Amino acid sequence: MNVWLIIWVCLLTAVLLTGYIMTQNKRTDGLKGQLEGSMVIIQGNSLWPISPVYIPYTAIHSTLIDCLIKYESGGRINAVGKANEKGILQFKDATFKMFCVDKYGLGKNIWNPLTQRQCADNMIGDGLSFHWSTLSLCD
């Protein structure tokens, strides 16, 4: 058998294996299942494109969250409340940090509406819906 063919096959296998291993060391950007970066094999080079798996986040309590958004901020992303609550779901800084950042490991950007929705969904699932004063309007 040709020695150059064996060397070529070994190198190709090494490159593909390296790409696979690098995709296993992935990071998330705060939203569960969404990966940072896209085609990672060797920086700038790719013999075989490998796209990371993308699993979209689906809110379980989306109807309730939509209602809370309606009464909390009217859907305004940059809304600021009287007690300095922020965003579409009017999170206070301390509440956002305690639950969204520390407990659920979501992004630190309090203004991100997707992060706020996911955090609210997690909080509602954990029985913490009492944090929204407009909850009674949504029953």
C-alpha positions in Angstrom: 0.0 0.0 0.0 1.2 3.5 -0.7 2.9 5.2 2.3 1.6 8.6 1.3 -2.0 7.4 1.3 -1.6 6.0 4.8 -0.1 9.3 6.0 -2.9 11.3 4.3 -5.6 9.2 5.9 -3.9 9.5 9.3 -3.7 13.3 9.0 -7.3 13.6 7.9 -8.4 11.4 10.8 -6.4 13.5 13.2 -7.9 16.8 11.9 -11.5 15.4 12.1 -10.9 14.0 15.5 -9.5 17.3 16.7 -12.6 19.1 15.4 -14.9 16.7 17.2 -13.0 17.1 20.5 -13.0 20.9 20.2 -16.8 20.9 19.8 -17.2 18.9 23.0 -15.6 21.7 25.0 -18.4 24.1 24.2 -19.7 27.0 26.1 -23.2 28.4 26.3 -24.1 32.1 26.0 -26.7 32.0 28.8 -29.6 30.6 27.0 -29.8 26.8 27.6 -28.7 24.8 24.6 -27.4 27.7 22.5 -23.7 27.4 21.8 -21.1 30.1 21.4 -19.4 30.1 18.1 -20.3 27.9 15.1 -17.9 26.0 12.9 -15.1 25.0 15.2 -12.4 22.6 14.0 -9.1 24.5 13.8 -9.2 28.2 13.9 -9.8 29.5 10.4 -9.4 26.1 8.8 -12.0 23.4 8.2 -11.9 20.3 6.0 -15.3 19.2 7.1 -17.7 21.8 8.6 -19.1 20.8 12.0 -22.1 22.8 13.1 -22.9 22.7 16.8 -26.3 21.3 17.9 -28.9 24.1 18.5 -31.8 23.3 20.8 -34.2 26.2 20.9 -35.5 27.2 24.3 -39.3 26.9 24.6 -41.0 28.5 27.6 -43.4 26.3 29.5 -45.4 29.2 31.1 -45.4 31.4 28.0 -49.0 32.5 28.3 -48.5 33.7 31.9 -45.2 35.4 30.9 -46.8 37.2 28.0 -49.5 38.5 30.4 -46.9 39.6 32.9 -45.0 41.4 30.2 -48.2 43.2 29.1 -48.9 44.6 32.6 -45.3 45.0 33.8 -43.8 46.9 30.9 -46.2 47.0 28.0 -43.6 45.0 26.1 -41.1 47.9 26.2 -37.5 46.4 26.4 -36.0 49.5 27.9 -38.8 50.1 30.5 -37.7 51.3 33.9 -40.1 51.1 36.9 -40.5 53.4 39.9 -38.3 51.2 42.1 -35.7 50.9 39.3 -37.1 47.6 37.9 -35.7 47.0 34.5 -36.8 45.4 31.2 -39.8 43.6 29.9 -40.5 41.7 33.1 -39.3 44.5 35.4 -36.6 42.7 37.4 -34.9 44.4 40.3 -31.1 44.2 40.1 -30.9 42.0 43.3 -33.7 39.7 42.2 -32.2 39.3 38.7 -28.7 38.5 40.1 -30.1 36.1 42.8 -32.2 34.0 40.5 -31.3 34.7 36.8 -27.5 34.9 37.2 -26.6 32.9 40.4 -29.4 30.2 40.6 -30.2 29.6 36.9 -26.8 30.5 35.4 -28.3 32.7 32.7 -26.6 35.8 31.2 -25.8 38.8 33.2 -27.5 41.3 30.9 -30.7 42.4 32.7 -31.9 44.1 29.6 -32.0 40.9 27.5 -35.6 40.1 26.9 -34.8 36.4 26.2 -32.9 36.0 29.4 -35.7 37.7 31.3 -38.3 35.4 29.8 -36.3 32.2 30.5 -35.6 33.4 34.0 -39.3 34.1 34.6 -40.2 30.7 33.2 -37.8 29.0 35.6 -39.0 31.1 38.6 -42.6 30.4 37.8 -41.8 26.7 37.6 -40.1 26.9 41.0 -43.2 28.5 42.6 -41.8 32.0 42.7 -44.4 33.8 40.6 -45.3 36.0 43.6 -42.3 38.2 42.7 -44.6 39.9 40.2 -47.1 42.3 41.6 -49.3 42.1 38.5 -49.7 38.3 38.8 -53.3 38.8 40.1 -54.2 40.5 36.8 -53.1 37.4 34.8 -55.2 34.7 36.6 
